């Protein structure tokens, strides 16, 4: 089975919006699951997804909350994307911003939910005590990474508006990495690695890096490639634009993405 990306659209706008909203909620929930489960295990050894860990570290270093950290670092990534594509597109940049605002807000909402801020609805995830609860949180942390990967697959294929980090991964994937999701994901980790180094230079500590971060680093790209094939498999990459080297239809072989 081969995956293709195309310059046009084969799904309706209603379907595209539906997939996008679904992926946005899944992504925010997955990101926060990795953060909260990591924080609830003492001593902490799980960590969160790679971009999430780096953004949280640098945000904490310069005293920004999750909303502003995710929003501002996301828009800086938009500038990098324009450099790689070779042109500045206001539609693309606006799309990144349109994504970042509700995504950053959902991150804060889910963080508040899992931390018990809405105690009348849910009192929050308790601190892990014992091997049973710790094992459960490890599974939930890995599940969070899987949810992020599935969400990335969905909204990259819909390609209505993208998170700047995932727009970066898609540009690298189809312009430089011959459709290989794993290689593109690893290449896209260069900016958050720099963020983490800057944060460490300021605070002299790493937080939210651990076993879950390693799991995300090794497998998130591969899971995204598998989701392309098995989660809503009829949904193909829509209206992909990664610059002048993009062709109308380019074969992609997800079997080499995991």
C-alpha positions as CSV (number, residue, x, y, z in Angstrom):
1,X,0.0,0.0,0.0
2,X,1.4,3.4,-1.0
3,X,0.5,6.8,0.4
4,X,0.3,9.8,-1.9
5,X,0.2,13.5,-1.3
6,X,-1.6,15.8,-3.7
7,X,-1.8,19.5,-4.6
8,X,-5.6,19.5,-4.5
9,X,-8.3,18.4,-2.1
10,X,-10.4,15.2,-2.2
11,X,-12.5,15.8,0.9
12,X,-15.1,18.4,1.7
13,X,-14.4,21.4,3.9
14,X,-16.9,20.1,6.4
15,X,-15.0,16.8,6.7
16,X,-11.7,18.7,6.9
17,X,-12.9,20.8,9.7
18,X,-14.3,17.8,11.6
19,X,-11.0,15.9,11.3
20,X,-9.1,19.0,12.3
21,X,-11.2,19.6,15.5
22,X,-10.8,16.0,16.4
23,X,-7.1,16.0,16.0
24,X,-6.7,19.3,17.9
25,X,-8.5,17.8,21.0
26,X,-6.5,14.5,20.7
27,X,-3.2,16.4,20.4
28,X,-3.8,18.7,23.4
29,X,-5.0,15.8,25.6
30,X,-2.0,13.7,24.6
31,X,0.5,16.5,25.3
32,X,-1.0,17.2,28.8
33,X,-1.2,13.4,29.6
34,X,2.6,13.2,29.1
35,X,3.2,16.3,31.3
36,X,0.9,15.5,34.1
37,X,1.8,11.8,34.5
38,X,5.4,12.7,34.5
39,X,4.8,15.3,37.3
40,X,2.8,12.8,39.4
41,X,5.6,10.2,39.6
42,X,8.3,10.9,42.3
43,X,11.1,10.8,41.6
44,X,10.1,11.8,38.1
45,X,11.6,9.7,35.4
46,X,9.0,9.7,32.5
47,X,9.2,13.1,30.9
48,X,6.9,14.4,28.1
49,X,6.9,14.5,24.4
50,X,10.0,16.1,23.0
51,X,8.7,19.5,21.8
52,X,6.5,19.8,24.8
53,X,9.4,19.1,27.2
54,X,11.6,21.7,25.5
55,X,8.9,24.4,25.3
56,X,7.9,23.9,29.0
57,X,11.6,24.1,30.1
58,X,12.3,27.3,28.2
59,X,8.9,28.7,29.2
60,X,9.7,28.1,32.8
61,X,13.2,29.5,32.4
62,X,11.8,32.8,31.2
63,X,8.7,32.7,33.4
64,X,6.0,32.1,30.8
65,X,2.9,30.0,31.4
66,X,2.0,27.1,29.1
67,X,-0.2,29.3,26.9
68,X,2.4,31.9,26.1
69,X,5.3,29.4,25.8
70,X,3.5,27.2,23.3
71,X,2.2,30.2,21.3
72,X,5.4,32.3,21.1
73,X,7.7,29.4,20.4
74,X,5.3,28.1,17.9
75,X,5.3,31.3,15.9
76,X,9.1,31.4,15.9
77,X,8.9,28.0,14.3
78,X,6.7,29.5,11.6
79,X,9.5,31.8,10.6
80,X,11.8,28.8,10.3
81,X,9.3,27.1,8.1
82,X,9.1,30.0,5.8
83,X,12.9,29.9,5.4
84,X,12.8,26.2,4.5
85,X,10.0,26.6,2.0
86,X,11.8,29.6,0.5
87,X,8.9,32.1,0.8
88,X,6.8,33.8,3.3
89,X,3.1,33.1,3.0
90,X,0.7,35.0,5.1
91,X,-2.0,32.4,4.6
92,X,0.4,29.7,6.0
93,X,1.6,31.9,8.9
94,X,-2.0,32.9,9.7
95,X,-2.9,29.2,9.6
96,X,-0.1,28.4,12.1
97,X,-1.4,31.2,14.4
98,X,-5.0,30.0,14.0
99,X,-3.8,26.5,15.1
100,X,-1.7,27.8,18.0
101,X,-4.4,29.9,19.7
102,X,-7.0,27.2,20.3
103,X,-4.3,24.5,20.8
104,X,-2.5,26.6,23.5
105,X,-5.8,27.3,25.2
106,X,-6.8,23.6,25.1
107,X,-3.4,22.7,26.6
108,X,-4.1,25.0,29.5
109,X,-7.7,23.6,29.9
110,X,-6.5,20.0,29.9
111,X,-3.7,20.8,32.3
112,X,-6.1,22.4,34.7
113,X,-8.5,19.5,34.3
114,X,-5.9,16.8,35.0
115,X,-4.5,18.8,37.9
116,X,-7.8,19.2,39.6
117,X,-8.6,22.9,39.0
118,X,-12.1,21.9,38.0
119,X,-12.6,19.9,41.2
120,X,-16.4,19.8,40.9
121,X,-15.9,17.8,37.7
122,X,-12.7,15.9,38.3
123,X,-10.3,16.2,41.3
124,X,-7.3,15.5,39.2
125,X,-4.8,12.7,38.9
126,X,-3.3,11.8,42.3
127,X,0.4,11.4,43.0
128,X,1.5,7.9,42.1
129,X,2.0,5.6,45.2
130,X,3.2,2.1,44.7
131,X,4.3,0.2,41.6
132,X,0.7,-0.3,40.4
133,X,-0.1,3.3,40.0
134,X,3.4,4.1,38.7
135,X,3.0,1.5,36.0
136,X,-0.4,2.9,35.1
137,X,1.1,6.4,34.7
138,X,3.9,5.0,32.5
139,X,1.2,3.4,30.3
140,X,-0.8,6.7,30.2
141,X,2.4,8.6,29.4
142,X,3.1,6.4,26.4
143,X,-0.5,6.6,25.4
144,X,-0.2,10.4,25.4
145,X,2.7,10.1,22.9
146,X,0.6,7.7,20.7
147,X,-2.3,10.2,20.8
148,X,0.0,13.0,19.7
149,X,1.3,10.9,16.8
150,X,-2.2,10.0,15.7
151,X,-3.3,13.7,15.9
152,X,-0.3,14.8,13.9
153,X,-1.2,12.2,11.2
154,X,-4.7,13.4,11.0
155,X,-4.2,17.2,10.8
156,X,-1.1,16.8,8.5
157,X,-3.3,14.8,6.1
158,X,-6.1,17.3,6.3
159,X,-3.6,20.2,6.0
160,X,-6.2,22.8,6.8
161,X,-4.0,24.6,9.3
162,X,-1.0,23.1,11.1
163,X,0.9,23.4,14.3
164,X,4.2,25.1,13.3
165,X,6.2,22.1,14.6
166,X,4.2,19.7,12.5
167,X,4.3,22.0,9.5
168,X,8.1,21.9,9.9
169,X,8.0,18.1,10.1
170,X,5.8,17.9,7.0
171,X,8.1,20.3,5.0
172,X,11.1,18.2,6.0
173,X,9.3,15.0,5.3
174,X,8.2,15.7,1.7
175,X,10.9,18.2,0.6
176,X,14.0,16.7,2.1
177,X,13.3,13.2,3.5
178,X,11.6,11.4,0.6
179,X,8.4,11.0,2.6
180,X,10.1,9.2,5.6
181,X,8.2,10.3,8.7
182,X,10.8,9.0,11.2
183,X,13.7,10.8,9.6
184,X,11.7,14.0,9.2
185,X,10.5,13.8,12.9
186,X,14.1,13.4,14.1
187,X,15.3,16.4,11.9
188,X,12.4,18.5,13.3
189,X,13.7,17.9,16.8
190,X,16.7,20.2,16.2
191,X,14.8,23.4,17.3
192,X,13.5,22.0,20.5
193,X,16.9,20.6,21.3
194,X,18.3,24.1,21.0
195,X,15.4,25.4,23.3
196,X,16.3,22.8,25.9
197,X,20.0,23.8,25.8
198,X,19.1,27.4,26.3
199,X,16.8,26.5,29.2
200,X,19.5,24.5,30.8
201,X,22.0,27.3,30.4
202,X,19.5,29.5,32.3
203,X,18.2,27.2,35.0
204,X,20.9,24.5,35.2
205,X,18.2,21.8,35.2
206,X,16.1,19.6,32.9
207,X,12.5,18.9,33.7
208,X,10.0,16.8,31.8
209,X,12.8,14.9,30.0
210,X,12.9,11.1,30.7
211,X,11.8,7.7,29.5
212,X,8.6,9.1,27.9
213,X,10.7,11.7,26.0
214,X,12.9,8.9,24.7
215,X,9.9,6.9,23.7
216,X,8.6,9.9,21.8
217,X,11.9,10.6,20.2
218,X,12.3,7.0,19.0
219,X,8.7,6.1,18.0
220,X,6.5,9.2,17.5
221,X,7.4,9.6,13.8
222,X,6.9,5.9,13.2
223,X,3.5,5.9,14.9
224,X,2.6,8.9,12.7
225,X,3.5,6.9,9.6
226,X,1.4,3.9,10.8
227,X,-1.5,6.2,11.6
228,X,-1.4,7.5,8.0
229,X,-2.1,3.9,6.9
230,X,-4.5,2.6,9.5
231,X,-6.3,5.6,11.2
232,X,-8.9,6.8,8.6
233,X,-6.8,5.2,5.8
234,X,-9.0,6.8,3.1
235,X,-7.8,10.2,4.2
236,X,-4.8,11.2,2.0
237,X,-2.4,14.2,2.4
238,X,-4.3,17.2,1.1
239,X,-2.9,20.3,-0.7
240,X,0.7,19.8,0.3
241,X,3.0,22.7,-0.4
242,X,6.6,22.5,0.7
243,X,8.1,24.8,-1.9
244,X,9.3,24.4,-5.5
245,X,10.5,20.8,-5.2
246,X,7.0,19.5,-4.5
247,X,5.3,17.5,-7.3
248,X,1.6,17.0,-7.8
249,X,1.7,13.4,-6.7
250,X,4.7,11.8,-4.9
251,X,4.7,8.2,-3.7
252,X,5.3,7.8,0.0
253,X,6.0,4.4,1.6
254,X,4.9,4.4,5.2
255,X,6.4,0.9,5.7
256,X,9.7,2.7,6.1
257,X,8.4,5.3,8.6
258,X,8.2,3.1,11.6
